[in-house]
């Protein structure tokens, strides 16, 4: 059985950096009923495990457990959710572990490049562009976490999803634990916060980093339409064609033909009210400018040349095959419905994607590329060594 709980409250809602993710991570470190060791031991004994994660707008707790032990493991989860303590000793351990990982990440050009492109596109005051430093880890206290916990972890702000081998007994158990009485201290819905992107004015941002690196990390970014836009389902086909699978234009040209990189991709990122196209690759310093030039060449080709029927058929098969694989199990269907709910989409979203993939024409792809891919609006960022 997979049991998901999530609360509306993430990086978007925090009053200081790292507050949301540390609150979420510390849930398993002790409650009034169980300390951290007892939580870990009991979950292990029942063959269960937890996944804790935090996004821009939500905090997630996912329990995987055997059907026959659901009641026992839900008791542990209930204590974590309703009576977390955020003990200082455990916080210091979690903080130290996270700082070490953060320091390791800072030595990686891919990590630094991702930080810098998001900051360049959104600005430091936007939750998507905010960069964390070591000092921010040291500012986290139990009181900081308790403040976020009390504000967002409560029954009026909670959604539940259950999937797998679900019995009537399990439904009754969930209702008795989380559906009969309110829990938490604050029962108001989160405030609606609005943030506008403030991208940097520079088109090119080259950052020297770790001269011992043999590679340079390249990121190109441009704002695009959101998932709610009527053109998005067909835009998804265009982005996949550009750089979303192994046979894409960017891979075929820049990896297979030119040999400038081992891998290059085009992907999307979405947050409230904005969408972002990100093109990512690692390359040798001497290939940096030729690689960027070829990216623009492939964008221009999509704007001026019609896609062949065979290439369009390949992209269709890839997108539809990935969708079917991603959502073929009971657990992955939970992911699909959680995605729909938290993205503010309607139940017909996936059927619209399928219909768009099947119906899009080469002419429409060319038109979308002309409307939404604009060289003048693309920011170029590189981190690493430069020749």
PAKOL-169468 format. One record per residue (C-alpha): z negated, x, y. Coordinates in pm, whole numbers, padded with zeros to 5 digits, always signed. Layout:
BEGIN
ZXY
...
***
This chain:
BEGIN
+00000+00000+00000
+00075+00114+00353
-00145-00029+00629
-00052+00038+00994
-00269-00019+01298
-00151+00066+01645
-00286+00023+01993
-00096+00001+02320
-00216+00318+02487
-00054+00661+02471
+00040+00953+02696
+00169+00699+02949
-00183+00559+02999
-00406+00867+02994
-00599+00982+03301
-00574+01349+03205
-00346+01555+02983
-00412+01548+02606
-00661+01260+02635
-00457+01018+02422
-00364+01257+02142
-00715+01404+02109
-00872+01056+02101
-00636+00964+01820
-00685+01290+01630
-01067+01275+01654
-01095+00932+01490
-01129+01100+01150
-01399+01341+01268
-01697+01110+01239
-01831+00758+01294
-02172+00591+01284
-02126+00530+00912
-01946+00845+00793
-01925+01205+00912
-01597+01399+00898
-01667+01550+00554
-01751+01211+00406
-01434+01055+00547
-01222+01334+00396
-01403+01329+00060
-01387+00951+00019
-01018+00931+00105
-00947+01213-00139
-01155+01045-00411
-00954+00723-00382
-00622+00907-00366
-00562+00783-00011
-00450+00961+00303
-00426+00897+00674
-00160+00971+00933
-00270+00979+01297
-00013+01002+01574
+00037+00927+01940
+00353+00841+02135
+00418+00780+02501
+00294+00423+02489
+00109+00375+02158
-00154+00528+01932
-00104+00490+01556
-00328+00498+01249
-00154+00466+00912
-00340+00438+00581
-00168+00497+00247
-00378+00382-00046
-00364+00239-00398
-00374-00140-00415
-00683-00138-00637
-00880+00073-00387
-00767-00102-00070
-01107-00262+00000
-01291+00070-00029
-01048+00264+00189
-01027-00012+00450
-01404+00018+00488
-01357+00382+00592
-01080+00289+00834
-01288+00009+00983
-01571+00249+01064
-01327+00497+01223
-01172+00229+01443
-01482+00033+01542
-01752+00300+01573
-01602+00645+01634
-01842+00905+01775
-01626+01202+01888
-01888+01464+01790
-01885+01780+02000
-01898+02027+01709
-01592+01875+01542
-01415+01854+01879
-01457+02230+01923
-01301+02290+01581
-01007+02060+01650
-00962+02213+01997
-00957+02569+01860
-00702+02476+01592
-00477+02306+01847
-00499+02595+02092
-00395+02842+01822
-00097+02625+01728
-00007+02583+02095
-00007+02961+02146
+00218+03005+01844
+00454+02739+01980
+00472+02910+02320
+00623+03214+02151
+00910+03002+02014
+01211+02966+02241
+01301+02623+02097
+00959+02485+02190
+00970+02635+02540
+01326+02509+02594
+01228+02155+02497
+00932+02164+02737
+01145+02297+03020
+01436+02052+02981
+01201+01752+02975
+01023+01882+03284
+01356+01949+03457
+01486+01600+03383
+01173+01393+03453
+00955+01603+03682
+00599+01727+03631
+00436+01401+03747
+00617+01190+03488
+00452+01154+03142
+00776+01269+02977
+00802+01580+03194
+00437+01679+03211
+00371+02022+03058
+00041+02114+02895
-00136+02448+02946
-00428+02605+02758
-00667+02509+03037
-00589+02142+02967
-00730+02180+02615
-01056+02314+02755
-01096+02016+02989
-01121+01770+02699
-01479+01649+02638
-01635+01379+02416
-01682+01164+02727
-01312+01200+02814
-01219+01073+02469
-01478+00796+02470
-01336+00667+02797
-00986+00634+02648
-01122+00495+02320
-01326+00223+02493
-01033+00123+02714
-00756+00099+02454
-00900+00078+02101
-00999-00288+02085
-00895-00609+01910
-00701-00759+02202
-00480-00450+02212
-00420-00405+01839
-00130-00484+01604
-00136-00466+01223
+00142-00421+00967
+00101-00418+00588
+00367-00327+00329
+00395-00236-00037
+00220-00413-00324
+00032-00664-00108
-00192-00918-00283
-00375-01225-00151
-00697-01030-00191
-00566-00758+00041
-00463-01015+00304
-00807-01176+00285
-00973-00834+00313
-00777-00748+00629
-00852-01086+00785
-01224-01056+00716
-01245-00702+00855
-01016-00722+01159
-00931-01092+01205
-01260-01279+01229
-01445-01110+01516
-01342-00918+01824
-01413-00545+01832
-01416-00283+02103
-01570-00279+02450
-01277-00368+02676
-01070-00673+02587
-00813-00664+02865
-00449-00568+02811
-00338-00225+02939
-00219-00202+03294
+00156-00174+03344
+00235+00172+03481
+00568+00261+03633
+00698+00618+03663
+01031+00721+03811
+01206+01042+03702
+01230+01318+03962
+01477+01568+03816
+01510+01914+03965
+01805+01969+04197
+01942+02275+04014
+02219+02222+03762
+02153+02550+03577
+01806+02675+03479
+01793+03005+03290
+01447+03125+03184
+01390+03477+03050
+01139+03457+02764
+01030+03703+02496
+01286+03982+02528
+01240+04066+02160
+01413+03739+02072
+01766+03785+01942
+01865+03427+02027
+01883+03206+02334
+01784+02838+02311
+02026+02609+02494
+01955+02253+02608
+02187+02023+02801
+02048+01695+02931
+02185+01385+03102
+02037+01041+03169
+02213+00760+02984
+02168+00388+02918
+01868+00253+02725
+01864+00078+02386
+01849-00260+02562
+02184-00209+02735
+02469-00410+02576
+02681-00094+02547
+02417+00102+02357
+02517+00007+01997
+02867+00145+02055
+02732+00435+02262
+02542+00536+01948
+02875+00582+01769
+03001+00803+02052
+02693+01028+02044
+02709+01058+01665
+03075+01153+01694
+02992+01414+01958
+02701+01583+01781
+02503+01350+01556
+02606+01465+01209
+02742+01769+01025
+03106+01675+01076
+03065+01608+01449
+03291+01751+01721
+03031+02002+01838
+02955+02124+01484
+03321+02147+01385
+03421+02343+01693
+03119+02550+01799
+02970+02623+01456
+03258+02605+01208
+03548+02727+01422
+03393+02953+01691
+03080+03067+01505
+02867+03059+01822
+02567+02896+01651
+02421+02802+01312
+02367+02446+01430
+02421+02223+01732
+02323+01860+01782
+02347+01572+02026
+02058+01328+02016
+01887+01067+02232
+01538+01029+02373
+01402+00705+02518
+01098+00612+02719
+01017+00306+02927
+01315+00236+03151
+01521+00548+03079
+01740+00711+02817
+01829+01076+02780
+02111+01253+02598
+02004+01597+02475
+02238+01859+02331
+02056+02145+02157
+02162+02477+02003
+02051+02836+01955
+02300+03114+02017
+02333+03487+02075
+02305+03581+02446
+02670+03688+02467
+02784+03343+02347
+02577+03140+02595
+02849+03067+02851
+03130+03024+02593
+02909+02776+02403
+02841+02567+02715
+03212+02576+02799
+03302+02441+02455
+03048+02157+02488
+03226+02040+02803
+03561+02086+02630
+03457+01850+02349
+03323+01593+02596
+03654+01605+02783
+03846+01559+02458
+03649+01241+02386
+03741+01118+02735
+04113+01191+02708
+04212+01179+02338
+04181+00887+02098
+03973+00943+01786
+04179+00936+01466
+04123+00649+01219
+04000+00895+00954
+03739+01053+01184
+03618+00711+01296
+03591+00603+00933
+03381+00912+00854
+03143+00838+01142
+03113+00472+01042
+03028+00565+00684
+02770+00820+00799
+02588+00587+01041
+02580+00291+00803
+02478+00510+00509
+02190+00661+00708
+02072+00317+00815
+02072+00186+00459
+01890+00497+00331
+01633+00490+00610
+01536+00128+00553
+01573+00075+00178
+01202+00090+00081
+00911-00141+00164
+00731+00131+00359
+01037+00216+00567
+01077-00152+00655
+00737-00124+00823
+00883+00157+01035
+01175-00068+01128
+00960-00361+01241
+00714-00138+01427
+01008+00026+01603
+01146-00318+01702
+00811-00436+01837
+00718-00122+02027
+01064-00071+02175
+01073-00425+02316
+01383-00512+02113
+01466-00839+01936
+01513-00913+01566
+01891-00888+01591
+01890-00521+01703
+01991-00369+01368
+02256-00632+01298
+02406-00559+01643
+02418-00188+01556
+02595-00261+01226
+02843-00496+01394
+02918-00243+01671
+02973+00039+01421
+03217-00173+01222
+03406-00312+01523
+03432-00022+01770
+03785+00105+01842
+03914+00450+01946
+04000+00309+02289
+03642+00184+02338
+03505+00527+02244
+03729+00690+02504
+03619+00436+02766
+03248+00489+02689
+03288+00867+02714
+03450+00830+03057
+03179+00593+03181
+02866+00757+03047
+02933+01128+02988
+02960+01301+03323
+02977+01681+03355
+02842+01669+03711
+02523+01491+03595
+02446+01725+03304
+02174+01985+03353
+02202+02314+03166
+01891+02499+03052
+01864+02822+02852
+01552+03006+02739
+01537+03350+02580
+01733+03670+02616
+02038+03702+02840
+02315+03959+02813
***
